[in-house]
Amino acid sequence: MRATLHTILLLTLFAAFGASVSAEPLRLSIVHVNDWDRLDARAGAGGAAKIASIARYERDRVEAEGGQVLLTFGGDMLSPSLLSGFDKGAHMVALANAIGFDAAVLGNHEFDFGPDVLIQRLKEAEYPVLGSNVSYKGKPGFPGAERSRMVAAGEYKIGLLGLTTADTPSLSSSGPDVDFAPLAETAREISAELREDGADLVIALTHAVYQTDLETLRQVAGIDIVLGGHDHLVLVLYDGKQAILKSGSQGNFVGIMDITIDRVEGRNGPKLVWQPSFSLINTIDVEPDPVLAEKVAAYSSKLDQELAADVGVTEVALDTRRASVRTAENAFGNLIADAMRAATGADAALTNGGGIRGDTSYAAGHMLIRKDVLTELPFGNRTVTMRLKGPDLLAALENGVSQVEKGAGRFPHVSGISFAYDGRKPAGSRVSDVKVAHTPLDLGKVYVVAVNDFIAKGGDGYKTFEKGEIVIDASSARLMASQVIEYVQERGGVKTKVDGRVRRLD
């Protein structure tokens, strides 16, 4: 099995070693996964059972050879997924417990259901979760999460810290009581503390974009290794001193960093040296772990029974792949926005492409079932309405296309609105020809706008919605998914098309 696993990518880097002194050399195998919220495999790859299979194989192999395994997770487990919309991520923690992670870091999606739910999930977790730069109600730390951790590895000490992206408040529902300190600042402080406590190697589990990881390593020499997540990249970086490993998402790939740790005689006395080799394993050819496969099947069976009800046939092809819903007008995005506007009677509706998560396509003639809709809209968002001034509505559209070149989740899908934008222009001045109900936007008018409760609170950069006067708040609002289901059923299927409501000029 090992030969098969390593046929995908094997990169071995060698460092010169002097004579060993004191402690015996140690083989440490780090098995890393990040951004995994899906319990089952898709297209033969990913899911809990395949992650567990690799973890079990590595433990058996490495420990039989006298080494040690560290199974780590780079954040985003509780959400978004279909079943998490019902149990708020409890099944993911149960599966993670069964897999046997040794350490994890909080991701932004851990806060999707609010801090109270996260506190409960952390009580259920049988593995340590790190939240080094998170504070709660004005005090450092988050209930149930650890600031740092020291792991014994043979005769060596491995220091662990966890860093969560500082823009989590705009990406999730962390609420006013949770704050996130700058990553490099926290890393510098905690890595120094770990070194003072005798850490031979310092590893940062991070949930941040690659550029932030690079900047953290540049500013903090005390960190040796970053085990990352958040941007769903599959990559390895090693410059001879520091390393980064990211493993994509959903367990489609599992990253392995094999490290030889030794203490050698240097010019100024004994020093620690470490030599890494990397494997990025595509799980499509990995046999699933039978115990976890049985657990996944039980969860899937229960869910399928509840969600098998028909909704309606789509008369048009629908594409909900990540690149499609975050860069251009989209038929499924139009469908959601139309359903929101119809259900509330608002003048206009707007929802963010990042809230559409199915990452799939449906051919014309496909019968949509409840599971399809809830897979596409897993966050349990509700449709709120607000009175919004014309300039603020324009600002919302500008925000929506401000990062289109990055494929950001803020891309707007609209109903009752049409507009054009030019991606060549600076962010904030890209939008033109805005119409509401086929009439040019009146900057002196107040419009009733339906939006999802996440962006209504300023999520995905939609700070302008915080200026709106709430008409229907989240506590009184209905689920977006329910509105979409009813909209399709009432109209006898999906008839919504791409009709030019968002036009790109460049």
C-alpha positions in Angstrom: 0.0 0.0 0.0 2.8 2.4 0.8 4.2 2.2 -2.7 0.8 3.1 -4.1 0.3 6.0 -1.8 3.6 7.5 -2.7 3.2 7.3 -6.5 1.3 10.6 -6.6 4.1 12.9 -5.4 7.4 12.3 -3.6 9.7 15.1 -2.8 12.7 14.4 -0.6 15.1 17.1 0.5 18.4 16.3 2.2 20.3 18.4 4.8 24.0 17.8 5.9 24.3 16.3 9.3 27.2 16.3 11.7 27.9 13.6 14.3 24.9 12.8 16.6 25.2 13.8 20.2 23.1 13.0 23.2 19.6 12.1 22.0 19.0 9.3 19.4 17.6 10.4 16.0 13.8 10.3 15.8 11.5 9.5 12.8 8.4 11.7 13.1 5.7 11.3 10.5 3.1 14.2 10.4 -0.1 13.2 8.6 -2.1 16.4 7.8 -5.6 17.1 6.6 -7.4 20.4 6.4 -10.8 21.9 5.3 -12.7 18.6 5.7 -16.4 18.9 6.4 -17.8 16.1 4.2 -18.3 12.7 5.7 -18.3 10.7 2.5 -16.2 10.4 -0.7 -17.0 12.2 -3.9 -15.9 10.9 -7.3 -14.0 8.2 -5.3 -11.9 10.6 -3.3 -12.0 12.1 0.2 -14.2 11.5 3.2 -13.8 10.2 6.6 -13.1 6.5 5.8 -10.2 7.3 3.4 -8.6 9.7 5.8 -8.8 7.1 8.5 -7.3 4.5 6.2 -4.2 6.5 5.6 -3.9 7.5 9.2 -4.1 3.9 10.4 -1.6 2.7 7.8 0.9 5.4 8.7 0.6 4.7 12.4 1.1 1.0 11.9 4.0 1.4 9.6 5.9 4.2 11.3 5.4 2.9 14.9 6.5 -0.6 13.8 9.8 1.1 12.6 10.2 2.8 16.0 9.0 6.2 14.9 6.1 8.4 15.9 3.0 9.8 14.1 1.3 13.1 14.6 -2.1 13.4 12.9 -3.1 17.0 12.5 -6.1 19.0 11.2 -5.9 22.5 9.7 -9.4 23.8 10.5 -12.9 23.9 9.0 -14.6 20.7 10.2 -18.0 21.7 11.6 -19.4 23.4 8.6 -20.5 23.7 5.9 -22.2 20.4 5.0 -25.6 19.0 4.6 -25.8 17.1 7.8 -24.2 19.9 9.8 -27.2 21.9 8.9 -29.2 19.6 11.1 -26.8 18.6 13.9 -24.4 21.6 13.8 -21.3 19.6 13.2 -21.8 17.0 15.9 -21.3 14.1 13.5 -18.0 15.5 12.3 -16.6 15.6 15.8 -17.7 12.0 16.3 -15.9 11.0 13.1 -12.8 13.0 14.0 -12.8 11.2 17.4 -12.9 7.9 15.6 -10.1 8.8 13.3 -8.0 9.9 16.2 -6.5 13.3 15.5 -3.7 14.4 17.7 -4.2 18.2 17.3 -6.4 20.6 15.4 -6.8 24.3 14.9 -10.0 26.3 14.9 -11.1 27.3 11.4 -13.4 30.1 10.5 -16.2 27.6 9.8 -16.0 26.3 13.3 -17.8 29.6 14.3 -20.6 29.2 11.7 -23.2 28.3 14.3 -22.0 30.8 16.8 -19.7 30.5 19.8 -22.1 28.6 22.1 -22.4 25.7 19.6 -18.6 25.7 19.2 -18.1 25.5 22.9 -20.4 22.4 23.0 -18.6 20.8 20.1 -15.2 21.3 21.8 -16.6 19.5 24.9 -17.3 16.5 22.7 -13.9 16.5 21.0 -11.5 13.9 22.3 -8.5 15.6 20.6 -6.9 18.9 21.5 -8.0 22.0 19.5 -5.7 25.0 19.4 -6.9 28.6 19.3 -3.8 30.6 20.1 -4.9 34.0 18.7 -8.6 33.7 19.8 -10.0 35.6 22.7 -13.5 35.4 24.3 -15.3 38.2 26.2 -12.1 40.2 26.4 -9.9 37.4 27.8 -7.3 35.4 25.9 -8.3 32.0 24.8 -11.6 30.3 23.9 -13.5 27.9 26.1 -12.4 24.3 25.3 -9.5 25.4 23.1 -5.8 25.4 24.1 -3.4 28.3 23.7 -0.4 25.9 23.0 0.6 22.4 23.5 3.9 20.4 24.1 4.1 16.9 22.7 6.8 14.4 23.7 8.4 12.8 20.6 11.0 10.3 21.8 13.7 12.3 23.6 12.5 15.5 21.8 9.8 18.1 22.5 7.4 19.3 19.8 5.7 22.7 20.5 2.3 23.3 18.9 0.3 26.5 18.4 -2.8 27.3 16.4 -3.6 30.4 14.4 -7.0 31.2 12.9 -7.5 33.8 10.2 -8.1 37.2 11.6 -10.9 37.9 9.2 -13.1 35.2 10.7 -15.7 37.7 11.9 -16.5 38.7 8.3 -16.4 35.0 7.1 -18.4 33.4 9.8 -20.8 34.0 12.8 -18.3 34.4 15.6 -20.3 37.2 17.2 -19.2 40.3 19.2 -17.6 38.3 22.1 -14.9 36.6 20.0 -11.8 38.4 18.7 -8.8 37.3 16.7 -5.4 38.8 17.2 -2.9 39.3 14.3 -1.3 36.0 13.5 2.4 36.9 13.4 2.1 38.8 16.6 0.6 35.8 18.4 3.0 33.4 16.7 6.0 35.4 17.9 4.9 35.4 21.5 3.8 31.8 21.8 6.7 30.3 19.8 9.1 32.1 22.2 7.2 30.7 25.2 7.4 27.2 23.7 11.2 27.6 23.1 11.6 28.7 26.7 9.8 25.6 27.8 12.2 23.5 25.9 10.6 22.9 22.5 13.1 21.5 20.0 10.7 21.9 17.1 7.8 24.4 16.8 4.9 23.7 14.6 2.1 26.2 13.8 -1.3 24.8 12.8 -2.8 27.6 10.8 -6.1 28.3 9.1 -5.0 31.2 6.9 -4.2 32.0 3.2 -0.9 31.0 1.9 0.4 34.6 1.7 -0.4 35.0 5.4 1.5 31.8 6.2 4.5 33.1 4.3 4.4 36.4 6.1 4.1 34.7 9.4 7.2 32.6 8.7 9.1 35.6 7.5 8.4 37.5 10.7 8.7 34.6 13.1 12.0 32.7 12.9 10.9 30.6 15.9 8.4 28.6 13.8 9.9 25.7 11.9 6.8 24.2 10.2 3.4 25.5 9.2 0.6 22.9 8.7 -2.0 25.0 7.0 -5.5 25.2 5.6 -8.3 27.7 4.6 -7.4 28.3 0.9 -7.8 24.7 -0.2 -4.4 24.6 -1.8 -2.4 21.4 -2.2 1.3 22.4 -1.8 4.7 21.9 -0.2 7.3 24.6 0.5 10.7 24.1 2.0 13.5 26.6 1.9 16.0 24.7 3.9 14.9 26.3 7.2 11.1 26.4 7.3 8.4 24.4 5.7 4.7 24.7 4.8 2.3 21.8 4.1 -1.3 22.2 2.9 -3.5 19.3 1.8 -6.3 20.8 -0.3 -9.7 20.0 1.1 -12.2 17.2 2.0 -9.5 14.6 2.3 -9.1 14.4 -1.4 -5.4 14.7 -0.6 -3.6 13.8 2.6 -0.3 15.3 3.2 2.6 13.5 4.9 5.8 15.1 6.2 8.3 12.5 7.3 11.0 14.2 9.5 14.2 12.9 10.8 15.1 14.8 14.0 18.6 14.7 15.4 20.9 16.6 17.7 24.4 17.1 16.3 27.6 18.8 17.3 27.8 22.3 15.8 30.4 25.0 15.9 28.8 26.4 19.1 27.9 23.1 20.7 25.0 20.7 20.2 22.2 21.9 17.9 19.0 20.4 16.5 18.7 19.5 12.9 15.7 18.1 11.0 15.4 16.6 7.5 11.9 16.5 5.8 10.5 14.4 3.0 7.0 15.0 1.7 4.2 13.0 0.1 0.9 14.3 -1.1 -1.4 11.3 -1.5 -4.4 11.4 -3.8 -7.0 9.3 -1.9 -8.9 8.2 -5.0 -7.0 4.9 -5.0 -7.1 4.4 -1.2 -9.2 1.6 0.3 -11.6 3.1 2.9 -11.2 2.1 6.5 -14.1 -0.4 7.2 -14.9 0.9 10.6 -15.3 4.5 9.5 -17.0 3.4 6.3 -19.7 1.8 8.5 -20.1 4.9 10.6 -20.4 7.1 7.4 -22.9 4.7 5.9 -25.1 4.9 9.0 -25.1 8.7 8.9 -25.7 8.8 5.2 -28.6 6.3 5.4 -30.4 8.4 8.0 -29.9 11.5 6.1 -31.1 10.0 2.8 -34.3 8.9 4.3 -35.1 12.4 5.5 -34.1 14.2 2.3 -35.2 12.0 -0.5 -38.4 14.0 -1.2 -38.7 15.5 -4.8 -38.7 19.2 -5.2 -39.0 19.7 -9.0 -37.4 19.1 -12.4 -34.9 21.7 -13.6 -35.6 22.8 -17.2 -32.1 24.4 -17.5 -28.6 23.1 -16.7 -27.4 24.3 -13.3 -23.7 24.8 -12.4 -22.8 25.3 -8.8 -19.1 24.8 -9.0 -17.0 27.1 -6.9 -15.5 29.0 -9.9 -19.0 29.4 -11.5 -20.8 30.9 -8.5 -18.0 33.3 -7.5 -17.2 34.9 -10.8 -20.3 35.5 -12.9 -24.1 35.6 -13.1 -25.3 32.0 -12.5 -28.7 30.3 -13.0 -28.7 28.7 -9.5 -27.7 32.0 -7.9 -30.5 33.7 -9.8 -32.9 31.0 -8.6 -32.0 31.6 -4.9 -32.3 35.4 -5.2 -35.6 35.1 -7.0 -36.9 32.8 -4.3 -35.8 35.2 -1.6 -37.5 38.1 -3.2 -40.7 36.3 -4.0 -41.0 35.0 -0.4 -40.5 38.4 1.2 -42.1 40.7 -1.4 -38.9 42.8 -1.3 -37.9 45.3 -4.0 -34.7 43.4 -4.6 -32.7 40.5 -3.2 -28.9 39.8 -3.0 -27.0 36.7 -1.8 -23.3 35.9 -1.8 -21.9 33.2 -4.1 -19.8 31.9 -1.2 -23.0 30.6 0.4 -23.6 28.2 -2.5 -21.5 25.1 -1.6 -22.6 22.0 -3.6 -19.8 22.4 -6.1 -21.5 20.3 -8.7 -23.7 20.5 -11.8 -27.2 19.3 -12.8 -28.2 18.5 -16.3 -31.5 19.8 -17.7 -34.2 17.3 -16.8 -32.7 16.4 -13.4 -35.2 16.0 -10.6 -34.0 18.1 -7.7 -34.7 16.6 -4.3 -34.5 18.3 -0.9 -31.0 16.9 -0.4 -29.8 18.8 -3.5 -31.1 22.1 -2.3 -29.8 21.7 1.3 -26.4 20.5 -0.1 -26.2 23.8 -2.0 -27.3 25.8 1.0 -25.8 24.0 4.0 -25.3 27.0 6.4 -28.9 27.2 7.5 -29.0 30.9 6.5 -32.2 32.8 6.9 -33.6 35.6 4.7 -33.8 38.9 6.4 -35.2 42.1 4.9 -34.1 45.7 5.5 -34.7 49.2 4.3 -31.6 50.4 2.5 -30.7 53.7 1.0 -29.8 53.9 -2.7 -26.1 54.8 -2.0 -25.8 51.8 0.4 -27.3 49.4 -2.2 -24.7 50.7 -4.7 -21.9 50.2 -2.1 -23.1 46.6 -1.6 -22.9 45.9 -5.3 -19.4 47.4 -5.4 -18.3 45.2 -2.5 -19.8 42.2 -4.3 -17.5 42.6 -7.3 -14.5 44.1 -5.5 -12.6 40.8 -5.4 -14.0 39.0 -8.4 -10.5 38.4 -9.7 -9.8 36.4 -6.5 -12.9 34.3 -6.8 -14.0 35.6 -3.4 -17.3 34.4 -1.9 -18.8 37.9 -1.8 -19.8 37.8 -5.5 -23.4 39.0 -5.7 -26.4 37.0 -7.1 -29.3 39.4 -7.4 -33.0 39.6 -8.1 -35.0 42.7 -9.0 -31.6 44.3 -9.8 -29.5 44.5 -12.9 -26.0 46.1 -13.2 -22.8 46.2 -15.1 -19.2 46.2 -13.8 -15.7 46.6 -15.2 -13.1 44.4 -13.5 -10.3 46.6 -14.9 -11.3 49.5 -12.7 -10.3 49.9 -9.1 -12.4 48.1 -6.5 -15.1 50.5 -5.3 -15.6 52.1 -8.7 -16.5 49.2 -10.9 -20.3 49.2 -11.0 -22.4 51.1 -13.5 -25.9 51.1 -15.0 -27.7 49.9 -11.9 -31.4 49.3 -12.3 -34.0 48.2 -9.7 -37.2 46.9 -11.2 -35.9 48.0 -14.6 -35.6 51.6 -13.4 -32.3 53.4 -12.8 -31.2 53.3 -9.2 -32.4 56.4 -7.3 -29.8 57.5 -4.8 -32.5 59.4 -2.9 -34.8 56.4 -2.5 -35.0 53.8 0.2 -35.4 50.2 -1.1 -36.6 47.1 0.8 -33.9 44.5 0.2 -33.8 40.8 1.1 -30.4 39.4 2.0 -29.2 36.4 3.9 -28.5 36.8 7.6 -24.8 36.3 7.2 -24.2 39.2 4.9 -26.8 41.3 6.7 -24.4 41.3 9.7 -21.5 42.5 7.5 -20.2 39.1 6.4 -18.1 38.8 3.3 -17.3 42.6 3.5 -21.0 43.7 3.2 -20.5 46.3 6.0 -23.0 48.6 4.2 -25.9 46.3 5.2 -25.2 47.2 8.8 -26.6 50.6 7.9 -29.9 49.1 6.9 -33.1 49.4 9.0 -34.1 45.8 9.7 -37.7 44.9 8.8 -37.6 41.1 9.3 -34.7 40.0 11.6 -33.1 36.6 11.7 -35.1 35.4 14.7 -38.3 36.0 12.7 -36.9 35.0 9.3 -37.3 31.7 7.3 -34.6 29.4 6.0 -33.4 30.3 2.5 -33.4 26.6 1.6 -37.1 26.3 2.4 -37.9 29.4 0.3 -36.0 27.9 -2.7 -37.8 24.6 -2.3 -41.2 26.3 -2.1 -40.4 28.5 -5.1 -39.5 25.6 -7.3 -42.5 23.6 -6.2 -44.9 26.4 -6.8 -43.6 27.0 -10.3 -43.5 23.4 -11.2 -39.7 23.2 -11.6 -36.7 25.3 -12.2 -37.2 27.7 -15.0 -34.7 30.4 -14.0 -32.0 31.2 -16.5 -29.0 33.5 -16.9 -30.7 36.6 -18.2 -28.2 39.4 -18.1 -28.9 40.8 -14.7 -25.1 41.0 -14.0 -23.0 42.1 -17.0 -19.2 42.2 -17.1 -17.7 44.8 -19.4 -14.0 43.9 -19.4 
